[in-house]
Amino acid sequence: MNIMLNGFGREADIETQRAELAERHGVTVLYSPADMNVPSEIQRMVKDALQSFGDVDVLVNNAGIQFVSPIDEFPDEKWEEIIRVDLVSCFYTIKGVLPAMKARGWGRIVNIASGHGLVASPNKSAYVAAKHGLVGLTKTVALEAARFGVTVNAICPGYLKTAMVEKQIRDIARTRNLSEDEAARDVILAAQPTKQFVTVEQIAAMVLFLCTDGAASVNGASLAMDGGWTAQ
């Protein structure tokens, strides 16, 4: 498949990744710098993908940011930003690609939610609200699109060792006088029975499965990939 990438990073690093993907797989790989805070930029990204490729067969909504604070101290601007990036952006991407998917009779939409789309944790009001909202959006669009050969599912991962989580680990280690290994195992992974981070490769494998014909009847699902966290 041809790919439209979006995300943060240094321009040179993004170009290196774009070129490597294109060469390795023999496909067209484009990059959009669209700000997921800005609906008009999201709409432009979707339009550019449709114009460049003719169709968008698979949409993966993976944008996410986080901020941790008790709700009575939660900065208003942080609440708004997290809701926009983690939830509202998905509304615009789905709205942009769905008409062509329905007309063609096939499509796959995969929303990367979170274990926090199924359960809550203290001090994460905006993130939990956004991810619960994304799970609800997934179910609603799945019902609307089901008769058109389009499936819509949410993957709900536990903790991955992303740049965002690595920062949390460092902050916890510093404030609680722990080693980073202790902060990861005893705090971040406290509720994750495997005591192992979910990997990007595992998430990618699930996305790929959801795009196969074998997953055609998986629709409106919230698939936990969390080492048993939400099974408790």
PLY file of the C-alpha trace (Angstrom):
ply
format ascii 1.0
element vertex 232
property float x
property float y
property float z
element edge 231
property int vertex1
property int vertex2
end_header
0.00 0.00 0.00
0.99 3.59 -0.57
1.31 5.53 2.68
0.52 9.00 3.95
2.53 9.60 7.13
1.83 12.20 9.78
3.55 12.90 13.08
6.14 14.77 15.08
9.87 14.68 14.40
12.86 16.43 12.92
12.43 17.13 9.22
15.58 15.21 8.28
14.57 12.15 10.32
11.09 12.13 8.79
12.52 12.33 5.28
14.93 9.46 6.01
12.08 7.27 7.25
9.84 8.25 4.33
12.52 7.42 1.76
13.47 4.13 3.42
9.86 2.92 3.50
9.34 3.86 -0.14
12.50 2.10 -1.30
12.06 -1.02 0.85
8.48 -1.68 -0.21
8.36 -0.13 -3.67
5.42 2.14 -2.83
4.75 5.84 -2.74
5.23 7.31 0.73
4.14 10.87 1.42
4.33 12.96 4.58
1.81 15.53 5.77
2.81 17.96 8.53
-0.88 18.53 9.38
-1.43 19.70 12.96
-3.96 17.38 14.61
-5.18 20.38 16.61
-6.46 22.08 13.46
-9.47 20.65 11.58
-8.66 22.46 8.32
-5.17 20.92 8.26
-6.57 17.44 8.94
-9.07 17.89 6.11
-6.27 19.01 3.79
-4.19 15.93 4.67
-7.09 13.60 3.86
-7.81 15.46 0.62
-4.14 15.26 -0.39
-4.11 11.50 0.27
-7.25 10.97 -1.80
-5.92 13.09 -4.65
-2.50 11.43 -4.60
-3.61 7.81 -4.28
-7.12 7.84 -5.71
-8.45 5.95 -2.69
-7.74 5.49 1.01
-8.27 1.81 1.85
-6.98 1.86 5.43
-7.05 4.62 8.02
-5.08 4.23 11.25
-5.79 6.93 13.84
-2.73 6.93 16.09
-2.24 10.54 17.21
-2.08 10.98 20.96
-0.79 13.33 23.65
-0.99 13.16 27.44
-0.94 15.41 30.51
-1.27 14.28 34.12
-2.87 16.40 36.82
-5.76 16.33 39.34
-8.83 17.71 37.60
-9.13 20.72 39.92
-5.60 21.74 38.88
-5.88 20.63 35.23
-4.96 23.50 32.87
-7.90 24.40 30.63
-5.71 24.60 27.55
-4.29 21.11 28.18
-7.79 19.63 28.50
-8.82 21.23 25.20
-5.66 20.14 23.40
-5.87 16.50 24.51
-9.53 16.23 23.52
-8.77 17.78 20.12
-5.74 15.62 19.31
-6.84 12.32 20.86
-10.51 12.38 19.87
-11.68 15.22 17.66
-8.97 14.61 15.05
-10.36 11.08 14.56
-13.79 12.51 13.75
-12.30 14.55 10.90
-10.13 11.78 9.46
-12.99 9.25 9.54
-15.45 11.73 8.06
-12.96 12.45 5.30
-12.25 8.87 4.17
-15.53 7.07 4.86
-17.60 8.22 1.84
-15.14 6.75 -0.67
-14.80 3.54 1.37
-18.58 3.10 1.39
-18.83 3.80 -2.32
-16.11 1.23 -3.07
-17.58 -1.37 -0.71
-14.42 -1.97 1.31
-12.40 -0.20 3.98
-10.61 -0.63 7.28
-10.52 1.99 10.03
-8.37 1.21 13.06
-8.41 3.59 16.01
-5.51 3.28 18.45
-7.29 3.91 21.73
-5.81 2.74 25.05
-6.43 0.59 28.09
-7.62 3.96 29.38
-10.45 3.70 26.86
-11.77 0.80 28.96
-10.78 1.73 32.53
-9.69 4.88 34.33
-6.70 6.06 36.34
-6.45 9.09 38.61
-5.11 12.39 37.29
-5.72 11.54 33.62
-9.18 13.02 33.16
-8.69 14.42 29.67
-6.86 11.37 28.29
-9.36 8.90 29.79
-12.29 10.97 28.54
-10.81 11.20 25.05
-10.00 7.50 24.82
-13.41 6.45 26.17
-14.88 8.79 23.57
-12.79 7.16 20.85
-14.09 3.73 21.85
-17.64 5.07 21.61
-16.93 6.70 18.25
-15.54 3.38 17.01
-18.72 1.53 17.92
-20.99 4.15 16.35
-19.15 4.33 13.02
-18.88 0.53 12.92
-22.67 0.31 13.05
-23.12 2.99 10.41
-20.60 1.46 7.99
-21.22 -2.25 8.53
-23.43 -2.79 5.45
-20.84 -1.19 3.19
-17.95 -3.62 3.72
-16.16 -1.23 6.06
-14.99 -2.33 9.51
-14.11 0.02 12.35
-12.24 -1.26 15.39
-10.27 0.10 18.33
-7.04 -1.35 19.67
-6.63 -0.67 23.40
-2.96 -1.09 24.30
-1.41 -1.09 27.70
1.80 0.81 28.20
4.28 1.04 25.33
7.74 2.43 25.89
7.12 5.50 23.78
8.88 8.83 24.16
5.86 10.01 26.17
6.11 7.08 28.61
9.89 7.32 28.85
9.45 10.92 30.03
6.93 9.73 32.64
9.43 7.11 33.82
12.17 9.71 34.22
9.83 12.08 36.07
8.63 9.33 38.43
12.18 8.14 39.10
13.27 11.67 39.95
10.33 12.59 42.16
10.17 9.24 44.02
13.91 8.66 44.25
13.77 5.41 42.27
15.87 3.97 39.49
14.27 4.18 36.06
13.93 0.38 36.03
12.08 0.51 39.36
9.87 3.35 38.15
8.95 1.37 35.03
8.34 -1.97 36.77
6.77 -0.86 40.06
4.84 2.24 38.99
4.16 2.36 35.25
3.69 -1.41 34.89
2.14 -1.93 38.33
-1.26 -2.88 36.87
0.13 -4.79 33.87
0.47 -8.44 35.04
3.11 -9.41 32.47
5.38 -6.57 33.69
6.31 -6.17 30.05
5.71 -3.21 27.79
3.52 -3.77 24.77
5.63 -3.32 21.62
5.03 -1.29 18.50
5.49 -4.50 16.48
2.65 -6.19 18.37
0.32 -3.28 17.70
1.31 -3.28 14.02
0.60 -7.02 13.78
-2.91 -6.48 15.13
-3.51 -3.63 12.67
-2.39 -5.88 9.82
-4.69 -8.68 10.98
-7.66 -6.33 11.09
-6.98 -5.48 7.43
-7.26 -9.12 6.30
-10.33 -10.96 5.05
-10.05 -13.16 8.15
-11.03 -10.12 10.23
-14.03 -9.14 8.11
-16.43 -10.01 10.95
-14.43 -8.15 13.59
-16.35 -4.89 13.73
-16.97 -2.35 16.47
-14.57 -4.22 18.77
-12.35 -2.77 21.48
-9.38 -5.13 21.46
-7.32 -5.08 24.65
-3.58 -5.56 24.18
-2.44 -4.82 27.70
-0.78 -7.85 29.24
-3.92 -8.54 31.29
-4.34 -5.08 32.80
-8.05 -4.67 32.05
-8.79 -8.34 32.83
-8.41 -7.60 36.53
0 1
1 2
2 3
3 4
4 5
5 6
6 7
7 8
8 9
9 10
10 11
11 12
12 13
13 14
14 15
15 16
16 17
17 18
18 19
19 20
20 21
21 22
22 23
23 24
24 25
25 26
26 27
27 28
28 29
29 30
30 31
31 32
32 33
33 34
34 35
35 36
36 37
37 38
38 39
39 40
40 41
41 42
42 43
43 44
44 45
45 46
46 47
47 48
48 49
49 50
50 51
51 52
52 53
53 54
54 55
55 56
56 57
57 58
58 59
59 60
60 61
61 62
62 63
63 64
64 65
65 66
66 67
67 68
68 69
69 70
70 71
71 72
72 73
73 74
74 75
75 76
76 77
77 78
78 79
79 80
80 81
81 82
82 83
83 84
84 85
85 86
86 87
87 88
88 89
89 90
90 91
91 92
92 93
93 94
94 95
95 96
96 97
97 98
98 99
99 100
100 101
101 102
102 103
103 104
104 105
105 106
106 107
107 108
108 109
109 110
110 111
111 112
112 113
113 114
114 115
115 116
116 117
117 118
118 119
119 120
120 121
121 122
122 123
123 124
124 125
125 126
126 127
127 128
128 129
129 130
130 131
131 132
132 133
133 134
134 135
135 136
136 137
137 138
138 139
139 140
140 141
141 142
142 143
143 144
144 145
145 146
146 147
147 148
148 149
149 150
150 151
151 152
152 153
153 154
154 155
155 156
156 157
157 158
158 159
159 160
160 161
161 162
162 163
163 164
164 165
165 166
166 167
167 168
168 169
169 170
170 171
171 172
172 173
173 174
174 175
175 176
176 177
177 178
178 179
179 180
180 181
181 182
182 183
183 184
184 185
185 186
186 187
187 188
188 189
189 190
190 191
191 192
192 193
193 194
194 195
195 196
196 197
197 198
198 199
199 200
200 201
201 202
202 203
203 204
204 205
205 206
206 207
207 208
208 209
209 210
210 211
211 212
212 213
213 214
214 215
215 216
216 217
217 218
218 219
219 220
220 221
221 222
222 223
223 224
224 225
225 226
226 227
227 228
228 229
229 230
230 231
